[in-house]
Amino acid sequence: MTQRQILQVFEQYQKSRLHFVQTVAELANRPQNIETLQVADVMSLLRPLLSDVVPTVQQTTVLALGRLASHSDNLTEALVNEDILPHLVNSMASHNRFYKKAAAFVLQAVAKHSPELAQAVVDCGGVDALVLCLEDFDTGVKEAGAWALSYIARHNTQLSQAVVDAGAAPLLVLCVQEPEMALKRIAASTLSDISKHTPELAQTVVDTGAIAHLAQMILHPDTKLKRQVLSALSQISKHSVSLAEMVVEAEIFPTALACLRDPDEYVRKNAITLMREVVRHTPELSQLIVNSGGIAAVVDYLGDCNGNLRLPGIMMLGYVAAHTENLAMAVIVSKGVPQLALCLSEESEDHIKSATAWSIGQIGRHTPEHAKAVATANLLPKLLELYMDANSSEDLQVKCKKALKNVLQKCTYLPGLEPLLYDAPSNILKHVLGQFSKVLPHDNKARRLFVTSGGLKKVQEIKADEGFALQEHINSINNCYPEEIVRHYSPGYSEVLLQRVDDYQPA
């Protein structure tokens, strides 16, 4: 056998290995093939090829492993059990950019499935290797590293801390400043994933100077980048007053309000979520957004969307109104109450209705003027209806009851209270009658109207036990009228009169 024929055997063997891994990588692209590949014990067949002498075989093997792990939890666990991760991590530094990208993709594919699998990546030194990717000259390697770190950090505080401890945060801030759009997006997303867990992790991100760079990109023309930037600023703002103040000091308002009119619904939702996270902390932060025209912008936003996109806006109005009566009045002046009334009637999901009821309660609980704004929007009967609806969730019933109580205790607008006389249960009715008993003694016109509208007659029909608040309020209302008027509207009085007619003997 000639030397050429001998070498051909080796060439054929090399071509076969390459063909095998290329075919597996191609098959792994389709989810329907994964189960068959698993049955064929594909992991144990790929494992030796990671150490192949041919770099192309190595790289393609890593790519195939990443695709397999991406599609299947079981194959990911098999990959971990085969001790493939340590081999990948240890060999990343000595290989070219194509291998590094493929290896980072494998770590991402493993980490995305569960905190336990992400911890396996951390335990084998994967985070340190990925942080080194962020320092690579090749932007594709940086991007692959940032993707994997994002999937690790998003799971929980412990994993996010591991990413921070490896020194990722300052490098991610540098990546945000790179010209490549894909790298900017994933770097901003990873900063968001790190920041969301605790105030300490968010502070670590802030200490790297991230806020200033993120704030500059709020109006960037790239939609996906805007989503991630607004998300990151929201996650930082939510934890504490000091962090929210740092975000606001970057002068993101009123610039961020323009995002509420963005064509992309996720940009709009993330912008409104950012506003919600800022205003919830203090009256001063709320006032800043009010002064920048934020309330009117949010009311317009609520009119242009529906479903879960409305939820952060509804809550934002509630947080603003909860702080002070002046801020609640700013919501009323900006026509927030009619918009919340629309949300309450249009939305079908109970959790959205619950948030709306809570916000209405925060607006109406301050003064009679605030309560009147809620009552004139005909919201009290609607809240009562939802409270009494057996199909309403427990949380919705609790929120409606609390909102009714908050508003009723301040409401002196009697036409808004009167519809509740006919349907309210005794635990709500006592608050309604309590307000009538406060107003009627001092308002002659209201006393007359209460008789002509049928209100006094309805009060006489209410059955209450002596000694309870409900009966005391009924007595207080009756004391506002002459005894014969009260008797006239009492149940059975017409029969008493007819009986007197029957008993009367003319002279």
C-alpha positions in Angstrom: 0.0 0.0 0.0 1.5 3.3 -1.0 2.0 6.3 1.3 -0.8 8.2 -0.6 -3.3 5.3 0.0 -2.4 5.3 3.7 -2.9 9.0 4.0 -6.2 8.7 2.2 -7.5 6.5 5.0 -6.8 9.3 7.5 -8.3 11.9 5.3 -11.4 9.9 4.9 -11.6 9.4 8.7 -11.2 13.2 9.1 -13.9 13.9 6.5 -16.2 11.4 8.2 -15.8 13.1 11.6 -16.4 16.5 10.1 -19.5 15.2 8.2 -20.8 13.6 11.3 -20.6 16.7 13.5 -21.9 19.0 10.7 -24.9 16.7 10.2 -25.7 16.5 13.9 -25.4 20.3 14.2 -27.8 20.6 11.3 -30.3 18.1 12.8 -30.1 19.8 16.2 -31.5 22.9 14.6 -34.9 21.3 14.3 -36.8 20.5 17.6 -38.5 17.5 16.1 -35.2 15.7 15.8 -34.0 16.2 19.4 -35.7 13.1 20.9 -34.2 10.8 18.3 -30.8 12.3 18.8 -31.1 11.7 22.5 -32.1 8.1 22.0 -29.0 7.7 19.9 -26.9 8.9 22.9 -25.6 11.8 20.9 -23.8 13.4 23.9 -21.4 10.6 24.6 -20.6 10.4 20.8 -19.8 14.2 20.6 -17.8 14.3 23.9 -14.5 12.8 22.4 -14.7 15.1 19.4 -14.2 18.2 21.6 -10.6 17.1 21.8 -10.3 16.4 18.1 -7.0 17.5 16.4 -9.0 19.3 13.7 -10.1 22.8 14.9 -13.2 22.8 12.5 -14.4 19.5 14.0 -14.0 21.0 17.5 -15.9 24.2 16.7 -18.7 22.3 14.9 -19.0 19.9 17.8 -19.4 22.8 20.3 -22.0 24.4 18.0 -23.9 21.1 17.9 -23.8 20.8 21.7 -25.1 24.4 22.0 -28.1 23.7 19.7 -28.9 20.4 21.5 -28.8 22.0 24.9 -30.9 25.0 23.8 -33.8 22.7 22.8 -33.9 20.1 25.6 -33.6 20.1 29.4 -32.7 16.4 29.4 -29.9 16.8 26.9 -28.6 19.8 28.9 -28.5 17.6 32.0 -26.7 14.9 30.0 -24.2 17.5 28.8 -23.5 18.5 32.4 -23.2 14.9 33.6 -20.7 14.1 30.8 -18.4 16.8 32.3 -18.4 18.7 29.1 -18.6 22.1 30.7 -15.2 22.1 32.5 -13.6 21.1 29.2 -15.3 23.9 27.3 -14.4 26.5 29.9 -10.8 25.5 30.3 -10.2 25.5 26.5 -11.9 28.9 25.7 -8.9 31.0 26.4 -6.6 29.1 24.0 -8.9 28.9 21.0 -10.0 31.3 18.3 -13.0 33.6 18.2 -15.2 31.1 16.4 -14.7 28.5 19.2 -15.2 31.1 21.9 -18.5 32.2 20.4 -19.7 28.6 20.1 -18.5 27.8 23.7 -20.3 30.9 25.1 -23.4 29.8 23.2 -23.3 26.4 25.0 -23.0 28.0 28.4 -25.9 30.3 27.5 -28.0 27.3 26.4 -27.2 25.4 29.6 -27.8 28.4 31.9 -31.2 29.4 30.4 -33.1 26.3 31.6 -33.0 26.6 35.4 -31.1 28.2 38.3 -29.6 24.8 39.1 -28.1 24.4 35.6 -26.9 28.0 35.6 -25.2 27.2 38.9 -23.4 24.3 37.2 -22.0 26.9 34.7 -20.8 29.0 37.7 -19.3 26.1 39.5 -17.1 25.1 36.6 -15.7 28.6 36.3 -17.9 29.6 33.4 -18.6 33.1 34.6 -14.9 34.0 34.7 -14.4 32.7 31.2 -17.5 34.7 30.0 -16.2 37.9 31.6 -12.9 37.3 29.7 -15.1 37.2 26.5 -16.3 40.7 27.3 -12.7 41.9 27.1 -12.1 40.2 23.7 -11.3 42.4 20.7 -14.0 40.7 18.6 -17.5 42.1 19.1 -19.1 38.8 18.3 -17.3 37.1 21.2 -18.3 40.0 23.5 -21.9 39.7 22.4 -21.9 35.9 23.0 -20.4 36.4 26.4 -23.0 39.0 27.4 -25.8 36.8 26.3 -24.6 33.9 28.5 -24.1 36.2 31.5 -27.6 37.6 31.0 -29.1 34.1 31.2 -27.1 33.4 34.4 -27.9 36.7 36.1 -31.7 36.7 35.5 -32.4 33.7 37.6 -31.8 34.9 41.2 -29.7 37.1 43.5 -27.0 34.5 44.2 -26.3 33.9 40.5 -26.4 37.6 39.7 -23.9 38.2 42.5 -21.6 35.6 41.0 -21.7 37.6 37.7 -20.9 40.9 39.5 -18.2 39.3 41.7 -16.4 38.2 38.5 -16.2 41.9 37.4 -18.8 41.9 34.7 -20.6 45.2 35.5 -17.9 47.7 34.4 -17.2 45.7 31.2 -20.9 45.6 30.4 -21.0 49.4 30.7 -18.1 49.6 28.2 -20.1 47.3 25.9 -23.1 49.6 26.1 -20.8 52.3 24.6 -19.6 50.1 21.7 -20.9 51.1 18.2 -22.3 47.6 17.4 -26.1 47.7 18.0 -26.5 44.0 18.9 -23.8 44.3 21.6 -25.4 47.5 23.0 -28.7 45.8 23.3 -27.6 42.6 25.2 -25.2 44.7 27.4 -28.1 46.9 28.5 -30.3 43.8 28.9 -27.7 42.1 31.2 -27.4 45.2 33.3 -31.2 45.1 33.7 -31.0 41.4 34.7 -28.4 42.1 37.3 -30.1 45.2 38.7 -33.5 43.6 39.2 -32.8 41.5 42.2 -31.6 43.6 45.2 -30.7 47.3 46.0 -27.1 46.2 46.5 -26.8 44.7 43.0 -28.5 47.7 41.5 -26.0 50.0 43.4 -23.1 48.0 42.0 -24.4 48.7 38.5 -24.9 52.4 39.4 -21.4 52.7 40.8 -20.0 51.7 37.3 -21.5 54.9 35.9 -24.2 53.0 34.0 -27.0 55.5 34.5 -25.4 58.3 32.5 -24.8 56.1 29.5 -28.2 54.5 29.6 -30.0 57.9 30.0 -28.3 59.1 26.8 -29.9 56.3 24.8 -33.6 56.8 25.8 -34.4 58.3 22.5 -32.1 56.1 20.4 -33.7 55.3 17.0 -33.2 51.5 17.6 -36.4 50.1 19.1 -34.9 47.0 20.8 -32.2 49.1 22.5 -34.8 51.6 23.8 -36.7 48.6 25.3 -33.6 47.4 27.2 -32.5 50.9 28.3 -35.9 51.7 29.8 -36.1 48.3 31.4 -32.6 48.7 33.1 -33.5 52.2 34.4 -36.8 50.8 35.8 -35.0 47.9 37.5 -32.5 50.3 39.1 -35.3 52.8 40.2 -37.6 50.3 41.9 -35.4 49.5 44.8 -35.0 52.7 46.8 -35.5 56.5 47.0 -31.7 57.1 46.5 -31.5 54.9 43.4 -34.6 56.5 41.9 -33.2 60.0 42.6 -30.0 59.0 40.8 -32.0 58.0 37.8 -34.0 61.2 37.8 -30.9 63.3 38.3 -29.7 62.0 34.9 -32.5 64.3 33.5 -34.5 61.5 31.8 -37.7 63.5 32.2 -39.5 64.9 30.3 -37.4 63.1 27.6 -38.8 59.7 28.6 -42.4 60.9 28.2 -41.9 60.8 24.4 -41.5 57.0 24.6 -45.1 56.8 25.7 -46.0 57.6 22.1 -43.5 55.2 20.6 -44.9 52.8 17.9 -43.5 49.8 19.8 -45.7 48.6 22.6 -42.8 47.2 24.7 -41.0 50.6 24.6 -44.3 52.2 25.8 -44.8 49.6 28.5 -41.2 49.9 29.8 -41.4 53.7 29.8 -44.6 53.7 31.8 -43.1 51.1 34.2 -40.1 53.4 34.7 -42.4 56.2 35.6 -44.3 53.9 38.0 -41.1 52.8 39.8 -40.0 56.5 40.2 -43.2 58.0 41.5 -43.9 55.2 44.1 -41.1 56.4 46.4 -41.8 60.0 47.5 -44.1 63.0 46.9 -41.1 64.9 45.6 -40.3 62.4 42.9 -44.0 62.3 41.9 -44.2 66.1 41.8 -41.2 66.2 39.5 -43.0 63.9 37.0 -46.3 65.9 37.4 -44.3 69.1 36.7 -42.9 67.6 33.5 -46.5 66.9 32.2 -46.3 63.2 33.1 -49.9 62.8 34.4 -51.6 64.0 31.2 -49.2 61.8 29.1 -50.1 58.8 31.2 -53.8 59.5 30.8 -53.4 59.7 27.1 -51.3 56.5 27.1 -54.1 54.6 29.0 -56.6 55.8 26.3 -54.5 54.3 23.5 -53.8 50.8 24.9 -55.6 47.9 26.7 -54.9 44.8 28.7 -51.7 44.4 30.6 -50.1 47.3 28.8 -52.5 49.5 30.9 -51.5 48.0 34.3 -48.3 50.0 35.1 -50.1 53.3 34.0 -53.1 52.5 36.2 -50.8 51.8 39.2 -48.7 54.9 38.4 -51.7 57.2 38.8 -52.5 55.4 42.1 -49.0 55.9 43.5 -49.0 59.6 42.6 -52.5 60.2 44.1 -51.6 58.2 47.3 -48.9 60.7 48.4 -50.7 64.0 48.9 -54.1 65.6 48.2 -52.4 68.1 45.9 -50.9 65.3 43.8 -54.3 63.5 43.8 -55.9 66.7 42.6 -53.3 66.8 39.8 -54.6 63.4 38.6 -58.2 64.6 38.8 -57.4 67.8 36.9 -55.7 65.8 34.1 -58.9 63.8 33.7 -57.4 60.7 35.3 -60.7 59.6 37.0 -62.8 59.2 33.8 -59.9 57.3 32.2 -59.8 54.9 35.2 -63.5 54.5 34.9 -63.1 53.4 31.3 -60.4 51.0 32.3 -62.7 49.5 35.0 -65.5 49.0 32.5 -63.4 47.8 29.5 -61.0 45.4 31.1 -61.9 41.8 31.7 -59.0 40.6 33.8 -59.5 40.8 37.5 -56.0 41.8 38.4 -56.3 44.9 36.2 -59.6 45.8 37.7 -58.1 45.3 41.2 -55.3 47.8 40.4 -57.8 50.2 39.0 -60.0 50.0 42.1 -57.0 50.5 44.3 -56.0 53.7 42.3 -59.5 55.1 42.4 -59.5 54.6 46.2 -56.1 56.5 46.4 -57.6 59.4 44.5 -60.8 59.7 46.4 -59.6 59.2 50.0 -58.2 62.7 50.7 -61.1 65.3 50.9 -64.8 65.6 50.0 -63.7 67.3 46.7 -61.6 64.3 45.8 -64.4 61.9 46.7 -66.9 64.0 44.6 -64.6 63.5 41.5 -64.9 59.8 42.0 -68.7 59.9 42.7 -69.6 62.1 39.8 -67.8 59.6 37.5 -70.4 57.1 38.7 -67.7 54.8 40.0 -69.2 54.0 43.4 -72.0 51.8 42.0 -69.4 50.1 39.7 -67.1 49.4 42.6 -70.0 48.0 44.6 -71.1 45.8 41.7 -67.6 44.3 41.4 -67.4 43.8 45.2 -70.7 41.9 45.3 -70.1 39.9 42.1 -69.5 36.3 43.1 -67.3 35.8 40.1 -64.9 38.5 41.2 -61.6 37.3 42.6 -61.0 37.6 46.3 -58.3 40.3 45.7 -60.7 42.3 43.5 -63.4 42.1 46.2 -60.9 43.3 48.9 -59.6 46.2 46.7 -63.2 47.3 45.8 -64.3 47.2 49.4 -61.3 49.2 50.6 -61.7 51.7 47.8 -65.4 52.1 48.6 -64.7 52.6 52.3 -61.9 55.2 51.5 -64.1 57.2 49.2 -67.3 57.0 51.2 -65.7 58.2 54.4 -64.9 61.5 52.6 -67.8 61.8 50.2 -70.4 64.5 50.9 -71.9 64.5 47.4 -75.2 62.9 48.2 -76.5 62.3 44.6 -73.5 60.1 44.2 -74.2 58.2 47.4 -77.9 57.6 46.9 -77.7 54.7 44.3 -75.8 52.7 46.9 -78.8 52.8 49.3 -80.6 50.2 47.2 -78.0 47.5 46.7 -75.2 47.9 49.3 -74.8 45.2 52.0 -74.9 46.4 55.6 -71.1 46.6 56.0 -71.0 49.2 53.1 -74.4 50.7 53.9 -73.2 51.9 57.3 -70.6 54.1 55.6 -73.2 55.4 53.1 -75.7 56.3 55.8 -72.9 57.7 58.0 -72.2 60.3 55.3 -76.0 61.2 55.0 -76.2 61.5 58.8 -73.3 64.0 58.7 -74.6 66.2 55.8 -78.4 66.2 56.2 -78.6 68.0 59.6 -76.8 71.0 58.0 -78.3 71.2 54.5 -82.0 72.1 54.1 -82.0 71.6 50.3 -80.4 68.2 50.6 -83.0 67.1 53.2 -85.8 68.0 50.9 -84.2 66.3 47.9 -83.6 63.2 50.0 -87.4 62.9 50.6 -88.5 63.6 47.0 -85.9 61.2 45.5 -87.2 58.3 47.7 -84.1 58.1 49.8 -85.9 58.6 53.1 -88.4 56.0 52.2 -85.6 53.5 51.5 -83.9 54.3 54.8 -87.1 53.3 56.6 -87.1 49.9 54.9 -83.6 49.1 56.1 -83.6 46.5 58.9 -80.8 47.1 61.5 -80.2 45.8 65.0 -80.3 48.3 67.9 -76.9 49.4 69.2 -75.1 48.9 65.9 -73.6 51.8 63.9 -76.1 51.2 61.1 -79.2 51.8 63.4 -77.5 54.8 64.9 -77.0 56.4 61.5 -80.7 55.6 60.6 -81.8 57.3 63.9 -79.6 60.4 63.1 -81.1 60.7 59.6 -84.7 60.3 61.0 -84.0 63.0 63.6 -83.5 65.4 60.7 -87.2 65.2 59.8 -90.6 65.8 61.6 -91.9 62.6 63.2 -95.0 62.5 60.9 -92.8 62.6 57.8 -90.8 59.7 59.0 -94.0 57.8 59.9 -95.4 58.6 56.5 -92.5 56.9 54.7 -92.2 53.9 57.1 -93.3 50.5 55.7 -96.9 49.6 56.6 -97.9 53.2 57.2 -100.5 53.2 54.4 -102.1 50.1 56.0 -102.2 52.0 59.4 -104.0 54.9 57.7 -106.5 52.5 56.0 -107.1 50.8 59.3 -107.8 54.2 60.8 -110.3 54.8 58.0 -111.9 51.5 58.7 -112.1 52.2 62.4 -113.3 55.8 62.1 -117.0 56.3 63.0 -118.3 59.5 61.5 -120.5 61.6 63.8 
